[in-house]
Amino acid sequence: MEQSETGSALFWSLAGSHLVLPPFPVDRSLESQGWHAGPLQSLLDRPRRVAVFLLRMGGYAVGVFEGERLAVSKVGTRFVKGRHKKGGSSSSRFARRREEQARGLFDKACEEFRTLIEPQRKGLEHLVLGGDRHTLQAFEKRCPYLSSLAKIRLKRVLEVPDPRLKVLQATSRLLYESRVATFQPELTV
């Protein structure tokens, strides 16, 4: 089973159990009788300053949320050729061109990310990335500024379509989503 970086809340009874993996780290350990959801609710209700960076080939979006409100943002695009389906001598040239365009996108996105986040850095509690995982991995190798935020970066990656302003605004909802697993006891007769 995957280990949670945020901790969890377990609600257990003979009738069934629910394991909740919250979107943000649990700040204390607590045991109580009954299904006491108050501490989990207060964890989710607390407004936070969260930086978000979304990336897919062809575009990026950067924003800082204060609670559910998008306080500042920057969205940009840059053309990157799609996949080449044919082989032959032109495929190498195509691959080189695509890599060059991807590097241009990553460099531009990294600069915009740094320019937007650096003045907002004080008080940031978390950084969440979203988009295509492979593209984000390649970007991380190209953008040294991203590693400077490692202490506040959460491991989860938001699944989002092309990073546009509307998509960035909608991530406020995704930031506060918890994952829930339900377990039912086996009945023996």
C-alpha positions as CSV (number, residue, x, y, z in Angstrom):
1,M,0.0,0.0,0.0
2,E,1.2,3.5,-0.8
3,Q,2.3,5.5,2.2
4,S,0.6,8.9,2.6
5,E,2.7,12.0,3.0
6,T,-0.2,13.8,4.7
7,G,-1.2,11.2,7.3
8,S,-4.8,9.9,7.6
9,A,-7.9,9.8,9.7
10,L,-9.5,6.4,10.5
11,F,-13.2,6.2,11.5
12,W,-13.8,2.7,12.7
13,S,-16.8,0.7,13.9
14,L,-18.2,-2.8,13.7
15,A,-20.5,-1.7,10.9
16,G,-17.7,-0.4,8.7
17,S,-14.7,1.8,8.5
18,H,-13.5,4.8,6.5
19,L,-9.9,5.8,5.9
20,V,-9.5,9.4,4.9
21,L,-6.3,10.7,3.3
22,P,-6.6,14.5,3.5
23,P,-5.0,16.8,0.9
24,F,-2.8,18.5,3.5
25,P,-0.6,17.1,6.3
26,V,-2.4,16.1,9.6
27,D,-0.9,18.3,12.3
28,R,-1.5,16.1,15.4
29,S,-2.3,12.6,16.5
30,L,-5.7,12.1,18.2
31,E,-7.8,9.1,19.4
32,S,-11.3,9.5,20.5
33,Q,-14.5,7.4,21.1
34,G,-17.1,7.7,18.4
35,W,-16.8,9.2,15.0
36,H,-15.4,12.6,16.0
37,A,-14.7,14.4,12.7
38,G,-14.0,17.8,14.2
39,P,-10.2,17.8,13.9
40,L,-10.4,16.6,10.3
41,Q,-13.0,19.2,9.5
42,S,-10.8,22.0,11.0
43,L,-7.8,20.7,9.0
44,L,-9.8,21.0,5.8
45,D,-11.5,24.3,6.7
46,R,-8.3,26.2,7.5
47,P,-7.4,28.6,4.7
48,R,-4.0,28.0,3.2
49,R,-1.6,29.7,0.9
50,V,-0.8,27.2,-1.8
51,A,1.3,27.6,-5.0
52,V,0.1,25.6,-8.0
53,F,2.1,24.9,-11.2
54,L,0.3,23.1,-14.1
55,L,2.2,21.9,-17.1
56,R,1.5,20.0,-20.3
57,M,3.4,20.1,-23.6
58,G,2.3,23.4,-25.2
59,G,1.3,25.3,-22.0
60,Y,1.7,26.1,-18.4
61,A,-0.2,27.9,-15.6
62,V,1.1,29.2,-12.3
63,G,-0.9,30.5,-9.4
64,V,-1.1,31.2,-5.7
65,F,-4.3,30.4,-3.9
66,E,-5.3,32.1,-0.6
67,G,-7.9,29.7,0.6
68,E,-10.0,28.9,-2.4
69,R,-9.3,32.3,-4.1
70,L,-6.8,32.6,-6.8
71,A,-4.7,35.6,-5.7
72,V,-2.2,35.8,-8.5
73,S,-1.7,33.9,-11.7
74,K,0.2,33.7,-15.0
75,V,-0.7,31.4,-17.9
76,G,1.3,30.9,-21.1
77,T,1.6,28.8,-24.2
78,R,4.4,27.8,-26.4
79,F,4.2,25.6,-29.5
80,V,5.6,22.0,-29.2
81,K,5.2,19.7,-32.1
82,G,3.1,16.6,-31.5
83,R,4.4,13.0,-31.9
84,H,5.9,11.8,-35.2
85,K,4.3,8.6,-36.4
86,K,6.5,7.8,-39.4
87,G,10.1,6.5,-39.3
88,G,12.9,7.3,-41.7
89,S,15.6,9.9,-41.7
90,S,13.3,12.8,-40.9
91,S,12.2,11.3,-37.6
92,S,15.5,12.2,-36.0
93,R,15.3,15.7,-37.2
94,F,11.7,15.9,-35.9
95,A,12.7,14.5,-32.5
96,R,15.5,17.1,-32.2
97,R,13.1,19.9,-33.1
98,R,10.5,18.7,-30.6
99,E,13.1,18.5,-27.9
100,E,14.3,22.0,-28.7
101,Q,10.7,23.3,-28.5
102,A,10.1,21.4,-25.2
103,R,13.3,23.0,-23.7
104,G,12.0,26.5,-24.8
105,L,8.7,25.8,-23.1
106,F,10.4,24.6,-19.9
107,D,12.8,27.6,-19.8
108,K,9.9,30.0,-20.3
109,A,7.7,28.3,-17.8
110,C,10.5,28.1,-15.2
111,E,11.2,31.8,-15.5
112,E,7.5,32.7,-15.2
113,F,7.1,30.3,-12.3
114,R,10.1,31.9,-10.5
115,T,8.9,35.5,-11.3
116,L,5.4,34.9,-10.0
117,I,6.3,32.7,-6.9
118,E,9.3,34.5,-5.5
119,P,7.5,37.6,-4.3
120,Q,4.7,35.4,-2.9
121,R,7.1,32.9,-1.3
122,K,6.8,34.1,2.3
123,G,3.9,32.4,3.9
124,L,3.5,29.7,1.2
125,E,2.5,26.5,2.9
126,H,2.4,24.1,0.0
127,L,3.3,23.6,-3.6
128,V,1.2,21.3,-5.8
129,L,2.0,20.3,-9.3
130,G,-0.5,19.2,-12.0
131,G,-0.6,18.1,-15.6
132,D,1.3,15.4,-17.4
133,R,3.7,13.4,-15.0
134,H,6.3,12.7,-17.7
135,T,6.4,16.3,-18.8
136,L,6.7,17.5,-15.1
137,Q,9.6,15.1,-14.6
138,A,11.4,16.5,-17.6
139,F,10.6,20.0,-16.4
140,E,12.0,19.3,-13.0
141,K,15.4,18.4,-14.5
142,R,15.4,21.7,-16.4
143,C,14.1,24.1,-13.7
144,P,16.4,24.4,-10.7
145,Y,14.1,26.9,-9.0
146,L,11.6,24.0,-8.4
147,S,14.0,22.2,-6.1
148,S,14.3,25.3,-3.9
149,L,10.6,24.7,-2.9
150,A,11.1,21.0,-2.0
151,K,10.3,21.5,1.6
152,I,6.7,22.7,0.8
153,R,6.1,20.5,-2.2
154,L,3.4,17.8,-1.9
155,K,4.0,14.6,-3.9
156,R,0.6,14.3,-5.4
157,V,0.1,15.5,-9.0
158,L,-3.3,17.0,-10.0
159,E,-4.8,15.4,-13.1
160,V,-5.8,18.4,-15.2
161,P,-6.4,19.1,-18.9
162,D,-4.5,21.8,-20.8
163,P,-3.4,24.4,-18.3
164,R,-5.5,27.4,-19.1
165,L,-6.9,30.1,-16.7
166,K,-10.2,28.3,-16.3
167,V,-8.4,25.1,-15.4
168,L,-6.2,26.9,-12.9
169,Q,-9.2,28.5,-11.3
170,A,-10.9,25.1,-11.0
171,T,-7.9,23.6,-9.2
172,S,-9.0,25.3,-6.0
173,R,-11.6,22.5,-5.8
174,L,-9.0,19.8,-6.4
175,L,-6.6,21.2,-3.8
176,Y,-9.0,20.4,-1.0
177,E,-10.1,16.9,-2.2
178,S,-9.5,14.0,0.2
179,R,-9.3,10.3,-0.8
180,V,-11.6,8.0,1.1
181,A,-11.4,4.2,1.3
182,T,-14.4,2.3,2.8
183,F,-14.0,-1.1,4.5
184,Q,-17.0,-3.3,5.3
185,P,-16.5,-6.1,7.8
186,E,-17.0,-9.7,6.6
187,L,-20.1,-11.2,8.1
188,T,-19.8,-14.8,9.3
189,V,-22.7,-17.0,10.1
